[in-house]
Amino acid sequence: MEFFRIRKDIPFMKYALVFNVISFVTFALAVFFLLTRGLHLSVEFTGGTVMEVAYEQTADIGKVREAISGLGYQDVIVQNFGTSRDVMIRLPVQKGVTSAQQSEDVMAALKAQDAGVTLRRTEFVGPQVGDELVHGGLMALGMVVLGIVIYLSIRFEWKFGVAGIIANLHDVVIILGFFAFFQWEFSLSVLAGVLAVLGYSVNESVVIFDRIREAFRKFRKLTPHEVIDHGITSTMSRTVITHASTEAMVLSMFFFGGPSLHYFALALTIGILFGIYSSVFVAAAIAMWLGVKREDLAKVHTHKGGDPNDPNAGAVV
């Protein structure tokens, strides 16, 4: 399905250098903020107190969060689990305050709102658990990156594999840079969003690479950058449909999903926007600069009677 069709190829590669300089500067700033400010890790990574409380009626999550914020806590995760009457609360570590003292203070604040609230469970999640989560998250990220490189190299060619993974890591680092610069809370749900962006971005790159490969087969007289321009232009309608529908869903989570989904949706929004940009201007441009050509995607057979000086003689894609 197409909403529109662009008849004349857009010269994307003509401006590839300019946009990649912008990308490099943005990437460098993201790395700088990650090194200087670091990520504002949630209690899931740093450790803290986990409480489970139960209400007699449906719990008002907003009021629960407001009561806890009144105690001076800023990075608190409050969410339902099981039923609408059960609430899980995650509190960050406070110097000089034990887990028992934290739970007592929170229960006092909650009982001031609703005397029917009861404490079901409280426990301290130590930093060791946080270290394991960090290690597991990095391992997951590393496996995804390795899988993408292998997949693109097998399906296309190693130049596309290198270009695709650089573009995808570009998206991930920029997302992390935003979170470091604004000190937004980085939780497990945000990590899940980052991994989702990796898959989403590689899908966009694969579609564009497929069109480029088809264009190399169809247009034998075009130069590589003209072929790349045609491949990207031919995906424009699909890109608008796919990303607009995805972003509409993500924005609905952002505005109506509550605090639990706020940063998850924010990470996806940044990733989707930069994913489009990187697939067009970063991945395709790097593949062009690496010297991708028709022969990389074609098997050349010499047929009897063929012109030995014709580079396309007997080429099969």
N, C-alpha and C positions, 0 to 999 in steps of 0.2 A: 504494500500500500504506500502511495506517495501523496503528500499534500501538494507538492509542487515539484517541478523539475527545472534545474538550471541548465540552459542550453549551452552556455559558454563557460568553459573551465575558468575557475577562479585561480589566479596566480599565487597560491599560498607560498610556494617555495621561493618566490621573489623576495618575500619579507621574512624568510626563515631566520636569517642572521640576526635581524633586529629583535624578533620575538624570543630568540634563544638567549640573547644577551640579557633581556628582561628576565627570562627564566633563571638564568645563572645568578643574577643579582638577588632575585627573590629567594632562590635556594640558599645562597650564601647567608642572607639575613636570617633565614629560618635556622640554619645550623648555628649561627652566632647566638641567637636567643636561646636555643636549646642548651648551648654550652654555658652561657652566662646566667640565665634565669632558671633553666631546668623546668621539668614538668611538675605541675602541682598535683601530686598523686593523691588519690582518694584513700579512704580508710582500708579499702580492699588490698591495697599495696603496702601501706605503711603500718597496718595493724591498728587495733582499737577495740572498743566495746560493742558487742552485738546484743541487742535486747529484742525480745519478742513479747508484745503486750496484746491483750484481748479486751475488746469492748463488748458491752451488752447489746448495742445497736451498731449499725454501720458506722465505721470510723470516718471522721472528717480529716483526711490527710493534711489538708491545708492548715487546720487548727493545731494539729499535732506538731507540724513543722514550725508553726509560729510560736508555740509554747516552748519548744526546745531552743529556738533561736533567741528567745528572751533570756536564756541562761548564758548567752555569749558564744554559743557554738555557731560556726559559719559553714563548715563542711560536714553536713549531716545528711545521710541518706535515709529517707522515710518512704516506705512503700508497703502496699498490701501483699500478703502471701496467704495462700490457702483460700480464705474467705474474705469478704469485705469487712469483717469485724476484727480480723487479725492483722497486726501491724508489726513490721520489722524495722528496727532503728539501728543505724550504724553510727557510732560516735568516734571521732578521732581521738588519738592519745593526747592527754593534757599533762604537762609536767606537774609533779607533786600531787596528782589526784589519782586515786586508785579506781579500778573498774567498779568496785562496790559503791564508792562514793558517787561516781558518775550516775549509776543506775538509780541510786536513792534520790539524787537531785532531780533527775528526769521524771521519776515516778511522782515526786511531790508536785512538780509543775503540771503533769498530766492529770493528777487527781484534783488539782485546783480547777481544772476545766470540766472534768467528768469523774465523779466519785466512783463510778462503776468499772473503771479500768483496772485490770489486774496484770501483774507481771507473771509471765509463763516461764521465761528462761532468760538468763544473762550469762555471757561468757566473754572472755578476753581473747581476741585474735592477735597472736604475737607477731612481731616483725619477721620471724622465720617463715610464717605462712606467706607474708607479703613478698619475701625474697623468692619463694617458690613460684608465686604467681608471675613475678617479673621474668624469671628464668623461663617459665613455661610460655609466656607471651612472646618473648624474643625467639624461642625455638619455633613457635608456630609461624612467626613472621619469616624466619629464615627458611623454613620448609616451603612456604608459599612462594618466596622469591626463587628458590631453586627449581621448583616445579614449573614456574612460569618460563624460566630460561630454557629448560629442557623442552617444554611443549612448543614454544615458538621456534626453537631451533629445528625440531623435527618436522613441524608442520610447514615451515617456510624455509628459512636459511639462517645461519648463525648471525648474520648482520641484522636481521630483523629481531632475533632473540636479544641481542645486546641493546638495540635501540628500544625495544619494548620494555625491558627491565629498567633501563635508565629512566625512561619516562614514568614508569609506575613508581619507582623509588622517589622520583622528583615529587610526585603527588603526595606520597606518605610523609616525606620530610617537611613539606610545606604545611600539611595539616598539623603535624607536631609543632612546627614553628608558630603557628597561630595560637595553639594552646599554651605554648611557653610564653609568648609575648603578652597575651591577655591574662595569663595565669588562670585559665579555665580549668576546672577540675577534670583530671584524667582518670577515668574509672575503667572497669572491665567492659562496660557497655561501649565506651569510646574506643577501646582496643578492638572490640568486635566490629565497630564501624570502620576503623582503619583497615582491617583485614577484608571487609566487604568492599571497600573502595579499590583495593588491589585487584580483586576479581572483576569488579565493574570496569575498571580502567583497561585491564587486559582484554576484556571482551570488545571494547571500542577499538582497541589497537588491532585485534584480529580481524574485525570487519573491514577496517581501512586497508590492512595488509592484503586481505583477500581481493579487494577491488583493485589494488595496485598490481597484484599478480595477474588478474584477468586483463587489465589494461596492457600489461607487457605482452600478453599473448595476442591481443586484438590489434594493437597499434604498433606495428613494427618500425615505423619511421619516426616516431616521436622520441625525443631525448628523455633520459630518466626523470628529470625534474618535471617535464610536461606530462609524463605518464603518472607521476605521483600527484600532480595537480588534478588530473582527470579522476584518479581513484578517490581522492578526498571529496571532490565536488560531487561525484555520483552518490556519495553517502549522506549528503546534507539533509535530504528529506527524512531519511531514516533517523538521523541524529536528532533532528528537531522533535520528531514524534516520540522517540524512546526517552530522551532526556527530559523533555517537558512533562511526560506522564510520570516518570520516576520522581522528578523534583516536586511535582504536585503532591505525591504521597508523602515524601519526606517533609515537606513544609507543613502538611497537616499534622504530622507527628511533632514537629517543632512548636507549632502554635497551640495544639490541643492535647498533646501527649503528656503534659505535665513535666515536673522537674526530672522524673526518672528517665525520660526520653529526650530531654532538652539537648544535652551535649552530644548524645548519640546522633540525633538528627542534624546537629550543627556540623559534626565531623563529616557526615555524609554529604551535606550541602557543599562544603568546601571541596570535598573530594570529587563530586560530580562536576563542578564548575572547572576545576583544574584538570580533571580527567579528560574533558573535551579538548581543552587547550593543549595539553601535553600530547594527546594522541595525534593531533593535527600538526602542531608546530615543533614538538620535541621528538617524538618517535619517528615520524616520517622524515624529518630533516636529518636526524642522526643517521638513519638508514641511507639517505641520499649521500651524506658526507662520507660514509663508510664505503661508498662506491658500489652500491647495489645496482645491478644491471640485469638485462634480460637473460643473459647466460647463467646467472645465479639461480634462476627459477625455471630453466629449460634444459632438457637433455638434447644435445646436438648430435644428429646422426648424419653421416656423409652418404648421400645417395649418388648412385652412378649417373654421370652426366650432369651433376650439379655444378654450379659455379663456385670454385674454391675460394674466390675473393668475396663472395657474398656471405657476411657473418650470420645471416638468418637462414641460409640454405639448409633445409632438412631439420630445422629446429622444431622440437615438439615440447609443449608445455604440459 
